[in-house]
């Protein structure tokens, strides 16, 4: 198990990581999800021993490794900018950490062939990296990390530079590959969809802080605050300012709807309502809604993104079907009150969100 106990890192006057506590189990997939500069890479560097925390402890399998440098830890890392040895074959690239460790030839051969088979690289073992596609080069880097038989494997946005098709293939394969080892895997990404595809557990990060950690679908469906909800929403979460009086919520732009049973018991007062873009429908088709002015539309296959403005705030809806709307058009977007997230003025989630809020 890897434990971070109240770990912080401060560089000059800047807080890079603030009071993070996590427990990551062996054989687990753990996603660090957050926007650029949220602290994902900084946290990974603390896990690896590349940087030392200014406060807190790092514990690996019950041993305090806070001051232990990376070269004395059994760590493997794969970065967004993957690196292979250009003059070595794929086989030798994968085998390199085992050769450095002085492993027997037969053990190296078995491990390399197993990793190559898992990553569908067996036909390319005699090639050099310059004769591979970008996806094959990244697979080679991943295979090299796997054969190291590391206790901790850190993957820092490893698929970000690959084309869409290759990213989709590797996203599907990685959980299967992870299941073959007993290592702790930590995977950093800016993409909520990637976190959901990988499964496991997810820690959402904002400004160096972990806002929530738990089973990935639970964090997505039941965010504990508005920061977590917005971090785990792509396209962005729509947020409406509302006021509750009795059994109704009201707000600017025609917002007026009855509270669902899960929110009916909330005290009167001001709240913020979160509506995921795919929960919005065009027209007065559902029990709640609001008016918006269209800024632009994007048609992507069988879906349309409607970007607009409501009460001075940007709004985005993901609508099924092809819809041709012009900039400046007025539209009504509706939703089911049972499918919303509700936050108090401090940003904490209130009321038990229904599973269908996802």
N, C-alpha and C positions, 0 to 999 in steps of 0.2 A: 504494500500500500504506500502511496505517496501522500503525505500530509503537509499542507501549508497552514501554519499556525500564526494568524495575525501578522502576515507578511506585508511589509511596506518597502518601497524603494523611492528615495528622494534624491534627485540630481540637482544640485544647486538650490534654486528656489522653487523648483518644479516637482510636484508629486507625480511619479510615473505609475506607481502601484500603491493603493491605500487600503491597509488593514484587510487583506484577503485571507480567508480560511477555507480550505477545501480538503476533502478526503477522496482520493481516486483509487479505486480498487484494481487489483491485478486482473488482466483479461478484459478490461473495460474500455469502451470508446467514450471519450470525453471531448466535447466540442466547446471551444472558446468562441463565442459569437459576439460581434460588435463592429461598429464602423471603424474606419481608419482612425488611428490615434486613440482608440479606446483603451489600449494597454495589453493587447493580446500577445504581441511579440515580447514586450517587457516581462510579462508574466512567464512566458516560456523560457526566457533567458534565466530567470530566477530558478525555475524548476530544474534547468539543466546544469546550473552552476557556472554559467558564463558571466553572470553578475551576482553580487552578494546583496542580500537585503539590508536595508538600514535599520530595520526592526523586524522581529518575528523569527520563526524557525522553519526550516525545511527538514522533514523527517521521511526517510525511505526505509520501509520494512522495519520500523522501530528504531532506526539509527539516525542520530542527528547528523545531517550532511550539510548543514548551513554553510560552513566554511570550506567544504571540500570542492576543489576545482573540477571542471568538467572532465579533464583528462583522467581523473581517478574515479569517474563514475561510468557505469555501463549505460551510456546514452546514445541514441541514434537520432539524427535530425535531418529533415528534408525541407528545403525552402522553396518558396515561389520561384526563385531563380535557381533551378536545379543545376548541379555541377557533376560532370562525369570527366574521367581522364580521357582526353581525346585520342591518345595514341594506343590505348588499351582496348581490347575487344570487350564486348558486353560481358562475356564470361569473366574476364579478369577484373573488370570494373566491379561486378557483383562480389567477386571473391576477395577483393582487396582488404577489407577489414579483417577477414579471417586469416589472411596471410600475415598481416601485421601482428595479429595475436598469436601466430605460430601454430595454428591448428594443423592437424594431419591432412595430407592430400586427399585421402578417401573421405574424410569428414567434410572438407571444403567442397568436393565434387558433389556429394549428396545434397548439401545445403543449397548450393548454387542451382542445381537442377530442380530442386523442389520450389525455390523462390521463382525461378524462371517459368516453371509450369503454372504456378499460381497467377503470375502476371502476364501469361500468354506471350512470353519472350523466348521460348525454346527455339523457334526457327531462326532467331537472330543472334545467337550466342557467339558466332564467329565474326560478326560485324563490328565495326568501330562506330562510336557515337555519331560521327559526321555522315554516316550512311543510314541513319535512322530518322524517322519522323519525330516531331516534338513530343508526341504522346509516348512513343517508344523510348525516347531518352528519359522522360519522366518515370516511366515504368522501371527503367534500369536503376535510377536513383532510389526508387522505392524498394526494389529488390535488394539493393546493397544495404539499405537500412534493416531489412528483415533478417538477412543472414547474420547480421551482427549479434542476433539473439539478445538484444538489449532489454534491460528491465523497463526502460522508459523510451518510447518513440514519439518524437515531437514533429508534427507536420504543420508547417507554417504556410497556409494558403498554397498548398502544393499544386493545385490544379488551375490557379488563376490565369496562367499564361497560355493555357491550352484552348483549342477551339471547342465550340459547344458540344459537338458529337463526342469528342474524346473525353471531355469533362463528364458527360452523362455516363459513358461506359465505365470510367474509373470510379465514379460515385457509387455505381451499383456494385462494383467488384470489391471495393475497399472493406465494407463490413464483412464480407466472406473471408477476405484475407486476414483481417484482424482476428476473426474467430479461430484461426489456425494457431495462434500464439497465446502465450500467457502474459504478454507484456502489457504495460499501461500505455494506451494510445491517447495522445492529446492532439486535437486537430483544430487549427485556427481558421476562421472564415468570416467574411463580411456578409455572407448570404444565408438568410433564414431557410431558404429552400434546401440548401446543402445540409444544414443541421438536421432538418426533418428527414432527409434521405438517409443520412448516416445513422440516425437513431441514437442509442446509448443515452448519455446524460449531456446536458448543455449548461454551461455557465454563461450568462449574458453579462457583458462588460460595458461600462460607461465611465469615461474619465478616470480610468485606473481602478475603479471599484467593481466588484462582482455584485450585481443587483439581485441575481437569483441563480440558484443551482439546483438541478434535479433532473428527473427523467425528462427527456427532450419534449415529448408530446404534452407532458404536464405543464412544463414551463410555458409552452406555446399556448395551451388552452386556458391556463389559469395563472396569468402573470400577476405577481403580487403588487405591481405598481405600474404607473403609466410609462416610466422609462423602459422597463422590461418589455412592455407591450409594444412600444414603438421600435425598440431594438429588434424584436422578433416579428416584424411585419414588413413584407415587401411584396407588392407596393405598399407605400406608407399608410399607417393607420390614420383614419379620419377621426378627428377629435372635435366634438361639439360642446360648447358651453351651454349648460341647461340649469334650470331651477326646478326643484321638486316641491309641489304643494299638494298635499293630500295624496291622491292616487295618480297624479299626472306629472309628466315632465314637460316643460315648455322652454323655448329658446328662440333666438333670432331666426329670421328667414322662414317662418312658418312652422317651426318645430313645435309639435303639440301632440303628445301621445300618452296613453295609459301605461303605467308601470307594469312590467311582467311580474308574475308571482315571486320570482327570485329577488326582485328589487322593490316590491310593494312595501316591505317593512322598513325601508330606509327612512331616516328622519328627514323632515323638510329641510331644505337648504340648497346650496349651490353645489353642482357636481360637473364632472366632465364625462362625456359619453364617448367611448371608442367603438367605431364601426369599421370592420375590415372591408376593403374595397370589393371583394367578391361577394359580400353580403348585401350590397346595394343593387337595386333593380331600377330600371328606367320607367318612369310613370308612377301613377298612384295605385300600385298593385298590392301594397302591403300596408300594415296597420300604422306605420309611422313614416315620416319623411321630412324633406326640406327642399327648398328651392335653391338652384345653383345656376350660375352663368358659365357657359362653356368657354374654355380658353383654347383647347385643341383636342382632337381625337386621334388615337393611334389604333389602326386595325392590325391585329396579329392573328392571321389565320381565321379561326372561328370566334374570336373574341375581340372586343373593342375596349380600349382604355379611354375613359372620358376624364380629362383634366379640366377642372373648373374652379370657381370661387364661390364661397358661401360665407356670408357675414364677415367678410374680410380675411377669411382663411382659405388656404388651398385645399381642394377636395379632389380625390381620385376615385373613380368607380371602375370596376372590371365587369363588363356586361357581356353576356353570351350573345353571339351573333354579330353580324356586321352592321354597324350603325353609322350613318353619314350625318354628322352634325357640323354646323358652321361655328366659327368663333363668334361669340356674342349671343348665341342662342340661349334662351332660358329653358331649363329642364327641371323636372321634379324627380328626385331620387328617393326611393322608399326602402324601408327595411323592417324586419320583424323585431319588436322590442325584446324578444327572448334571445336574440342573437347578438346582443351588445355587451360590452364591458363598461362598467361604471366605476369611476374614481372620485374620491373626495377632493377638496380643494388643495390638500397637501400632496395629491398624486397617488395615494394608496388605493388599491382595489377594494371595493366594498360590495357586499352582496355576493352570493355564490354564483359565478358565471355558469351558464348552461354549457354542456359539452359542445353544443352546436354553435357556440360563439366563435369557435375556430373557423 
